[in-house]
Amino acid sequence: MSKKILYKYNPRYPSIADLKIKAKSRIPKFAFDYLEGGANEELNLVRNESDFDDILLKPQYLHVAGDIDMSVELFGRRYSAPFGISPIGLQGLMWPNAPEILAKAAAKHDIPYTLSTVSTSSIERIAEVSDGKAWFQLYHPTEDRLRDDILRRLKEVECPVLVVLVDVPSFGLRYREIKSGLSMPPKMNIANVVQAMLRPLWGIKTLQHGIPSFATLKPYMEKGLDLSQLGQFMNRTFTGKVNVEKVKAIRDIWKGPLVLKGITTEEDMQASIDIGVDGVIVSNHGGRQIDAGESSINSLIRLAQNPLYTGKTKIMLDGGIRSGVDLARAHAVGADFNFMGRPFMYGVGALGDEGAEHTINLFKAQLYQVMQQLTLENISQFPGRLIQK
């Protein structure tokens, strides 16, 4: 008989759907729409979640299993669970101080938190609060000078893993952001002011922690930029497609683990392996870039189950995971590791400082229960419980 482990979380919010409802009641509409929105008609955003439903697992009730171990080794480090927190831009806009809340909780629970270049805390601050455990996602700058300086700062804080985002040759056309004024340059219109006033706790917390800004990029900005000039800076600084040569240049500079995020096709997968990256994150940017694409989980199935790529690099997933059951499904079809973004923002938006730990424990508890039900001892056994169609 295996021993049972309890993961404590607030029983009033036993699912990600519960956290989402609560978060929506506490975050101003314009900020919640930024978190929720997808590209164009948001069809791919829906597919990201719904396509998990087609993956079925089989239990073996008479199988004798020992103690459950959901830890996973990745890039020379063992993490307590097979998931981490995805990079999201403007996190502090959706809930004040969100990057620090999430980074601290991730470090405490020994899972990776990934800071985005366009999030609202700096490289140095997140390294401090995470005890140097946080990963970093790079939006590739137009100028090599800026790229090199960001890489220098990452080396100085001994960032363990660099993630290079490759799926933003242009910013996605997101209707919710256009209507709310959160495109570039952002606009704080009258409707947004009213929405903020209807969420007083968010307003109080924002005053406590300050107006959110692109903290990592501050050293490269001229002082006193107005919103229009900020938009021009962002467009000037990050307009440009990431290609093989740019990734090779980073591979030559960065000696630690290098991961490419946004891989969905065989062509890009093979190119990644040829470059010598240590891992890829299969992702369609949360359904925020191209509406006519396939779901992240279906892309993962094609790539992870292709024998050409077996053992060549770590294949991870980001997109559509909303429960421990989804985590189990992802591992059953070949994921080595997983990342979630929106669920953790729902948690912080719903429960503030307690929300990050709540969401981590919620995913752990749900995944643990699935492993009990399937009589599994470790994550590597999930593919054997996939029902093949």
N, C-alpha and C positions, 0 to 999 in steps of 0.2 A: 504494500500500500504506500503510495507516494504521499509525502507531506504536503499540506495545503498552505499556500501563501495568500495572505490577504493584502489587497491594495486599497487603501482608504481614499474615498472620494465622497463629495457631497451627494447624498442619496436623492436630493431634490432634482438633480440634473444627471440622470443615469445614461444619457445618450448625447451625441453631438447635436442632434436635432433639438434637444431641450436647451442646450447652451446657445444655439443659434437664435432661438426665440427670445431668450433673455437678453442676449447681446444686442439684438435689434431694438429692444426697448430702452437701451442705455446709450447707444451710439447715435449721434446725429445722422439723419438720413443720407446726407451727401457723403459722409465718411463710410457708412455701411454700404452704400451703393458702390463706392470705390472698391471695397473688399469683395463684394459679391459679383460684380459685373464681369461679363465675358464679351467676346468679340461679336459684333454684328447682331444676329438674331439669338445668340447664346445657345445654339444647338449643340455645339461641341462641349460646352460647359455641362450641359445635361448628360451627354453621352459619357463624359468622364465618370459620372457616378453610376448611371444605369447599366453600363456594360459589365460592371462587376456582378450583376445579378445572374449572368449566364454561366458563371463559374461555380461548379458544384463539387462538394467534398464528401467523401465517404468515411464513416467511422468503422472501427473494428473493435466491437465491444468486448469480445472475448480475449483480446490481446492484453497481455500483462505488461504494464509500463511502470518505469521507475519514476524518480523525481523529475519534475519539469525544469528545464533550463532554457530560457528564452534569450539568453545572451548571444551575441554575434561578434566575431572578430572581423575587423575592417581596417585595412591599412596599418596593421601592426598594433591595433588597440582593440580591447574587448569592451563592447558597449553592453549595457544591462538589458537592452531590448533591441529588436531589429528595426527601429524607426528613429527619425530625428525631425527637427523643426525646420521647415522650408524657409528660404529667404523671401521676404515680402517688403516692397518699398513702402515708404511713408507709414510705417507701423505706428509711430507715435501720434499720427493724425487719427487713426482709428481708435486707439486707446492710449492715453498719455503714459509715457515711460514703458510701453510694451516691450521694446527690444531688451531692456535690462531685466524686466520681470521674467521674460522667456529664457534669456541667456543664463540667469542665475539658477532657475529651476532645472534647466537642461544639465548644467554642470553638477548640481546636487544629485540628480537622478542618473547621471552618467549616460546621457544620450547627446548627440550633436545638435547644436543650434547653429544655423547659418545666417550670418549678417549680410544683408544686401548692400551694395554700393550706394543705393538710393534710399536706405533706411534712415532713421532719425537718431541714431547713436553712432558714435565714431568707432573706428577700429580699435583705438587705444582704450576707450571706456569699456567696450564689450570684452576685450581681452582681460581687463582688470576684474570685472564682475564674474567672468566665467573661469577664472584661474587659468587663462590661456587655452581653454579647450574649444573655443568657438571656431567654426569654419568661416570662410569668407567667400561670397559670390561676387565676381568681378563683372560689371558692365564694361566691356572693352572700350576704353577712351579712344577718341580719334587720334590724339597725339601720343606718340610713344613716350615722350617725356613724362606725361601724367601717369601713364601705365607703369612706368619704371618706378616712379616715386611711391605709388600705392603698393607695389610689390616690395619696395624697401621697407615701408612701414609694417607690412605683414611679416617680413623676416624679423624685424626688431621685436615684435611681440610674440614671435615664435608660433605663428598661426599654423595649426597642424595640417589643414587641408585647404587647397585653393580650388574653387569651383568657377569655371568660366562659362558665362551664359552665351549661347550661340544662336538663340531663336528670336532675336529682336533686330532684324535688318531694318525694320521700321516699327513704330509703335502701333499696336493694334487699334482698330477703329471700334471704340466702345461707346455705345450710345448713352449709357447711364452717366459716364464721366463727362461727355460733351454737355448733356443737359444740366448737370450739377456744377459745371465750371471747373472740374478737376482735371481737365486736359492741360497741356502746356501752352501758354502760361496759365497757372491756376487763377481763378477769380473767386473772391469771397463776396457773392452777391447777397441781396436782401433775403432771398429765400433761405440761403445757407445760414445767415445770421439768426433768422427765426428758428430754424431747425436746431441750432446750437443752444438757443435759449430754452428750448423744450427738453434739453438733456442737461440739467444743472450740475449733476455730479461730474459729467464729462468736462463741463466748463470749469468747475473748481479744480479738478485734477490738472487740466491744461494750464491754468494759472500757476499751480504749484510747480509744475515741471517745465513750463515755458512753451512758447509757440514752437511747434515742431519744425525742424529744418533738416537739410541734407548734411548731417554733421560730419561725415567722412570727407565730404567735398569742400568744406569751408576753407581749408588752406588754399584752395585753387580759385576761389571766387573773389571778385572785387568787393570791397566793403560797401554796404548801403545799396545793394541791388534792389530795385523795385520788382514787382511781379513780372512785368513785361521783360525786363532785363534778365531775370532768372530763367524765364522760358527760353530766351535766346542763348543763354549760357548752356542750358541742358541740351538744346538742339545742336549747338556748335560742338559740345564736348563729347556727345555720345551718338552722333549720326555717323553711321558707317557699319558695314557688314563684317562680321568675323569670318575669316577664311582660314584655310589650312596653314598658310604662311604665318598668319598672326598667331595661331596656336603654337606652331613650331617655335616661334620666337619666345613665347612664354615658357615652353617646355625647356628651352635652353637656359633660361634665367632661373626658373623655379625648380628647385631640386627636391622638394617635398611632394607628397601625393597631389596629383593633378586630375581633376574631374571636369568633364564637359557636360553641361546641362542643356537639354533641349533636343537631344538626339531622338529621332523617330523613324529613320529610314535605314535600309541596308547600306546605301552609299555612304551616309555620314558615319554609320557604325564602323565600317571598314576603314574609313579615313581616320577615325579616332584611334583605332588599333594600330594602324600604320604609324601614326605620330608617336605612339607610345604613352598614351594617357593611362592612368591607373584605374579609372572608372568612368562610367557614363551614367547620367540620370535621364532616363526616358521620361519625357515631359512635353506637353503641348502648352506650357506656361499657364496651366489652370484654365484652359479654354479661352485665353485672353488675346490670342494672336491671330489664329486662322479658324474660321467657323466651319470650313469645309473639310477639315482634317479628321482623322480618326481619334478615338479616345486614347489616352495614355496607356491604359491597361491593354488594349488591343495591339498597340505598337509594341509593348513589352513582350506580349505573347509571341509575336513574330520574331523578335530579335533574340529573346532569351532561349527560345526553343530551336534556334538555328544552330546546327552543329558546327558551323564555320566559326562561331564566336565563343564556343564553350571553352572556359578556362583562360580566355585571352585577356579579359578585363572584367572588373566588377560591373554588374548591370543592376542599376537601382531604379526605383520608380518614384515619380512624384505626380499626383493628380487623381482626385476622385475618391480617395480613401476616407471613409467616414465611420469606421468601426474596426474593432479587433477582428471581426469576421472578414472584412475586406483585406486586412493585413494577411490573414491566413490564406485567402484566395490568391493574393499577389505572390506569396512564397510558393504556393502550389504550382503556379504557372512559370516560376523561374526567377523571381526577383531575389537578389542578394540582400537588399536593404530597401527601406522606404522612407519617404519624406511626406509630411503633411503641413500645409500652410494655414488655410482658412480655419480648420478645426481648432487650432491653438489660438487664433485671434478671436474666435467665438468664446473660447474659455476665458481669455483675459477680459474681453468685453463684458462678459456675463458676471464674472466673479472678481475682477480686479487682480490684486496681488496674489490671491489664492488660485486664480484661474489656470495658471500654467501647470502647477503641480496637480490640480484636479484632473486636467486633461491628460497629462502623462499617465497618472494612475488609472484613469478610465480606460485608456487604450491597453495598458498592461493587464488590467483585470479582465477585459473582454478577450484579449488574445490568450491569456492563461486558461480561461474557461473553454475556449475552442480546443485548445491542446488537451485539456482534460477529456472533453467529449470525444475527441478523435483518438484518444489514448496515444499521444505522442510525448516523447521525452525532450526533443530539441527541434529547432527550426528547420534543420536540413531534412527532416523526415516528411515535410508537407507535400512535396511532389508525389510521394507514394500514395497519397490520399486523394489525388485529383481524379474525378470521374471523367474519363476520356470520352469524347463524343465522336 
